[in-house]
């Protein structure tokens, strides 16, 4: 298959005919001076760029980014391999209460590293590349015109420790012309929970039970709501948020995330993205994964039993 031809359910990044875009020189004199003083680099690999402008990633990384395109699960947005949009197995079992979820890209390199750098090291310059990655999708996605855009909240304790809510900042980056609709105070996280990373679906659901509350039901009653988060993994967090909003009277809740994980058992890095393939432990982990040793663990991670 040609590298420029999209695979079913996933669209690779595009480059122009010259093989570059953000690496081309140009722009204003001020921009040129800024680039000389603070040389821009690709968020995915660190490769030097000549300008900090969309699409921000170098041509090599853009070719590795996997955009999510139809066919998809019509509810959770899982990329499918053939046919038109239809419900996946999980959604046929009515697992989710939100109307639909969509994501821009697959949670894999070169997206993982900059997302973690943003979330845990507070590298705010990465908001521009994330906005560029996500911007083509919301206009095309079947969200209509949501009356409220609600970032998934952090508990005050975690917000104090981190200093910012990544979902709120992503909301503003994704929807720069709809900032008046973004309401970070509508949905509250009232119970501190342990991190969801590394937990099975069952453990995630138990961990989040009763963790959210709506502040002022009259603000959400009868409204269409778009929830925003960074990554869709099992969907547990956004589903609990959606259930809370619907209970408070929201007419509909949809979900948009920058990235989502996929259940590709042939590539354990998409199932266990938190395991670094560069470390010695990570290398051994993925070597063992090749002969099926972790198949059952993978299943437990994804399905909780």
RAURUR-V587891 format. One record per residue. N is the residue number from 1. RES is the residue in three letters. SS is DSSP state (h for helix, s for strand, l for the rest). PSI is psi as a letter, one per 30 degrees, with the letter a starting at -180 (999 if undefined). OMEGA is omega in whole degrees, 0 to 359 (* if undefined). Layout:
BEGIN
[[N & RES & SS & PSI & OMEGA] [N & RES & SS & PSI & OMEGA]]
END
This chain:
BEGIN
[[1 & UNK & l & k & 180] [2 & UNK & l & k & 181] [3 & UNK & l & f & 182] [4 & UNK & l & f & 182] [5 & UNK & l & k & 182] [6 & UNK & l & k & 171] [7 & UNK & s & l & 179] [8 & UNK & l & k & 175] [9 & UNK & l & f & 181] [10 & UNK & s & k & 179] [11 & UNK & s & k & 178] [12 & UNK & s & l & 178] [13 & UNK & l & l & 183] [14 & UNK & l & k & 172] [15 & UNK & l & l & 178] [16 & UNK & l & a & 187] [17 & UNK & l & f & 179] [18 & UNK & l & f & 178] [19 & UNK & l & g & 178] [20 & UNK & l & l & 178] [21 & UNK & l & d & 181] [22 & UNK & l & f & 178] [23 & UNK & l & f & 183] [24 & UNK & l & k & 175] [25 & UNK & l & l & 178] [26 & UNK & l & a & 179] [27 & UNK & l & a & 184] [28 & UNK & l & l & 177] [29 & UNK & h & e & 179] [30 & UNK & h & e & 179] [31 & UNK & h & e & 179] [32 & UNK & h & e & 179] [33 & UNK & h & e & 179] [34 & UNK & h & e & 180] [35 & UNK & h & e & 177] [36 & UNK & h & e & 182] [37 & UNK & h & e & 182] [38 & UNK & l & i & 186] [39 & UNK & l & k & 180] [40 & UNK & l & l & 178] [41 & UNK & s & l & 181] [42 & UNK & l & k & 180] [43 & UNK & l & f & 185] [44 & UNK & l & e & 186] [45 & UNK & l & f & 181] [46 & UNK & l & g & 180] [47 & UNK & l & k & 182] [48 & UNK & s & k & 175] [49 & UNK & l & l & 179] [50 & UNK & l & f & 180] [51 & UNK & l & k & 178] [52 & UNK & l & i & 183] [53 & UNK & l & l & 180] [54 & UNK & l & k & 5] [55 & UNK & l & g & 170] [56 & UNK & l & e & 178] [57 & UNK & l & k & 177] [58 & UNK & l & l & 184] [59 & UNK & h & e & 180] [60 & UNK & h & e & 180] [61 & UNK & h & e & 179] [62 & UNK & h & e & 179] [63 & UNK & h & f & 181] [64 & UNK & h & f & 180] [65 & UNK & l & k & 181] [66 & UNK & s & j & 178] [67 & UNK & s & k & 181] [68 & UNK & s & k & 180] [69 & UNK & l & l & 178] [70 & UNK & l & l & 5] [71 & UNK & l & k & 182] [72 & UNK & s & l & 166] [73 & UNK & s & k & 184] [74 & UNK & l & f & 176] [75 & UNK & l & d & 188] [76 & UNK & l & f & 177] [77 & UNK & l & g & 178] [78 & UNK & l & k & 177] [79 & UNK & s & k & 180] [80 & UNK & l & l & 188] [81 & UNK & l & f & 184] [82 & UNK & l & l & 177] [83 & UNK & l & a & 176] [84 & UNK & l & a & 177] [85 & UNK & l & k & 177] [86 & UNK & s & l & 181] [87 & UNK & l & k & 174] [88 & UNK & l & l & 183] [89 & UNK & h & e & 180] [90 & UNK & h & e & 184] [91 & UNK & h & f & 173] [92 & UNK & h & f & 178] [93 & UNK & l & g & 176] [94 & UNK & l & h & 184] [95 & UNK & l & e & 188] [96 & UNK & l & k & 178] [97 & UNK & l & f & 176] [98 & UNK & l & l & 185] [99 & UNK & l & e & 179] [100 & UNK & s & l & 176] [101 & UNK & s & k & 178] [102 & UNK & s & l & 176] [103 & UNK & s & l & 183] [104 & UNK & s & e & 188] [105 & UNK & s & l & 174] [106 & UNK & s & k & 179] [107 & UNK & l & i & 179] [108 & UNK & l & l & 176] [109 & UNK & l & k & 13] [110 & UNK & l & g & 181] [111 & UNK & l & e & 185] [112 & UNK & h & e & 186] [113 & UNK & h & e & 178] [114 & UNK & h & e & 178] [115 & UNK & h & e & 179] [116 & UNK & h & e & 179] [117 & UNK & h & e & 177] [118 & UNK & h & e & 188] [119 & UNK & h & e & 188] [120 & UNK & h & f & 178] [121 & UNK & h & f & 175] [122 & UNK & l & h & 180] [123 & UNK & l & j & 188] [124 & UNK & l & f & 179] [125 & UNK & l & f & 182] [126 & UNK & h & f & 178] [127 & UNK & h & e & 180] [128 & UNK & h & e & 175] [129 & UNK & h & e & 180] [130 & UNK & h & e & 178] [131 & UNK & h & e & 178] [132 & UNK & h & e & 178] [133 & UNK & h & e & 188] [134 & UNK & h & f & 192] [135 & UNK & h & e & 180] [136 & UNK & h & f & 190] [137 & UNK & h & e & 188] [138 & UNK & h & e & 180] [139 & UNK & h & e & 182] [140 & UNK & h & f & 185] [141 & UNK & l & l & 184] [142 & UNK & l & h & 180] [143 & UNK & l & f & 186] [144 & UNK & l & b & 178] [145 & UNK & l & j & 181] [146 & UNK & l & k & 179] [147 & UNK & l & f & 179] [148 & UNK & s & k & 173] [149 & UNK & s & j & 189] [150 & UNK & s & j & 175] [151 & UNK & s & k & 174] [152 & UNK & l & k & 187] [153 & UNK & l & l & 170] [154 & UNK & l & l & 172] [155 & UNK & s & k & 181] [156 & UNK & h & e & 180] [157 & UNK & h & e & 179] [158 & UNK & h & e & 178] [159 & UNK & h & e & 178] [160 & UNK & h & e & 182] [161 & UNK & h & e & 184] [162 & UNK & h & e & 180] [163 & UNK & l & f & 180] [164 & UNK & l & l & 173] [165 & UNK & l & j & 184] [166 & UNK & h & e & 181] [167 & UNK & h & e & 178] [168 & UNK & h & e & 181] [169 & UNK & h & e & 177] [170 & UNK & h & e & 178] [171 & UNK & h & e & 181] [172 & UNK & h & e & 178] [173 & UNK & h & e & 180] [174 & UNK & h & e & 187] [175 & UNK & l & i & 184] [176 & UNK & l & f & 180] [177 & UNK & l & g & 181] [178 & UNK & l & h & 185] [179 & UNK & h & f & 180] [180 & UNK & h & f & 180] [181 & UNK & h & f & 182] [182 & UNK & s & k & 183] [183 & UNK & l & j & 182] [184 & UNK & l & f & 184] [185 & UNK & l & g & 183] [186 & UNK & l & e & 181] [187 & UNK & s & k & 183] [188 & UNK & s & k & 172] [189 & UNK & s & j & 190] [190 & UNK & l & f & 179] [191 & UNK & l & k & 179] [192 & UNK & l & k & 181] [193 & UNK & l & l & 174] [194 & UNK & l & l & 179] [195 & UNK & l & k & 179] [196 & UNK & l & f & 184] [197 & UNK & l & k & 177] [198 & UNK & l & g & 182] [199 & UNK & l & l & 175] [200 & UNK & l & l & 179] [201 & UNK & h & e & 181] [202 & UNK & h & e & 180] [203 & UNK & h & e & 178] [204 & UNK & h & e & 181] [205 & UNK & h & e & 179] [206 & UNK & h & e & 182] [207 & UNK & h & e & 186] [208 & UNK & h & f & 184] [209 & UNK & l & k & 179] [210 & UNK & l & g & 185] [211 & UNK & l & f & 186] [212 & UNK & s & l & 177] [213 & UNK & s & k & 177] [214 & UNK & s & k & 178] [215 & UNK & l & j & 179] [216 & UNK & l & i & 183] [217 & UNK & h & f & 181] [218 & UNK & h & f & 181] [219 & UNK & h & f & 185] [220 & UNK & h & f & 186] [221 & UNK & l & k & 178] [222 & UNK & l & g & 184] [223 & UNK & l & l & 170] [224 & UNK & s & k & 188] [225 & UNK & s & k & 172] [226 & UNK & s & j & 178] [227 & UNK & s & k & 180] [228 & UNK & s & k & 173] [229 & UNK & s & l & 183] [230 & UNK & s & e & 185] [231 & UNK & s & k & 172] [232 & UNK & s & j & 180] [233 & UNK & l & d & 174] [234 & UNK & l & f & 183] [235 & UNK & l & g & 184] [236 & UNK & h & e & 183] [237 & UNK & h & e & 182] [238 & UNK & h & f & 179] [239 & UNK & h & e & 177] [240 & UNK & h & e & 176] [241 & UNK & h & e & 181] [242 & UNK & h & e & 179] [243 & UNK & h & e & 179] [244 & UNK & h & e & 180] [245 & UNK & h & e & 179] [246 & UNK & h & e & 177] [247 & UNK & h & e & 180] [248 & UNK & l & f & 175] [249 & UNK & l & g & 177] [250 & UNK & l & k & 180] [251 & UNK & l & e & 182] [252 & UNK & s & k & 176] [253 & UNK & s & k & 173] [254 & UNK & s & l & 186] [255 & UNK & s & k & 171] [256 & UNK & s & k & 176] [257 & UNK & s & l & 177] [258 & UNK & s & e & 186] [259 & UNK & s & l & 172] [260 & UNK & s & k & 176] [261 & UNK & l & l & 177] [262 & UNK & l & l & 182] [263 & UNK & l & i & 180] [264 & UNK & l & j & 185] [265 & UNK & l & f & 178] [266 & UNK & l & f & 180] [267 & UNK & l & i & 185] [268 & UNK & h & f & 180] [269 & UNK & h & f & 177] [270 & UNK & h & f & 179] [271 & UNK & l & e & 179] [272 & UNK & l & i & 185] [273 & UNK & l & f & 182] [274 & UNK & l & f & 179] [275 & UNK & l & j & 181] [276 & UNK & l & k & 178] [277 & UNK & l & f & 181] [278 & UNK & l & f & 181] [279 & UNK & l & l & 178] [280 & UNK & h & e & 178] [281 & UNK & h & e & 180] [282 & UNK & h & e & 179] [283 & UNK & h & e & 179] [284 & UNK & h & e & 180] [285 & UNK & h & e & 184] [286 & UNK & h & f & 173] [287 & UNK & h & e & 178] [288 & UNK & h & e & 180] [289 & UNK & h & f & 182] [290 & UNK & h & f & 180] [291 & UNK & l & g & 170] [292 & UNK & l & g & 184] [293 & UNK & l & e & 185] [294 & UNK & l & g & 182] [295 & UNK & h & e & 182] [296 & UNK & h & e & 178] [297 & UNK & h & e & 178] [298 & UNK & h & e & 180] [299 & UNK & h & e & 178] [300 & UNK & h & e & 180] [301 & UNK & h & e & 186] [302 & UNK & h & e & 191] [303 & UNK & h & f & 174] [304 & UNK & l & g & 179] [305 & UNK & l & 999 & *]]
END
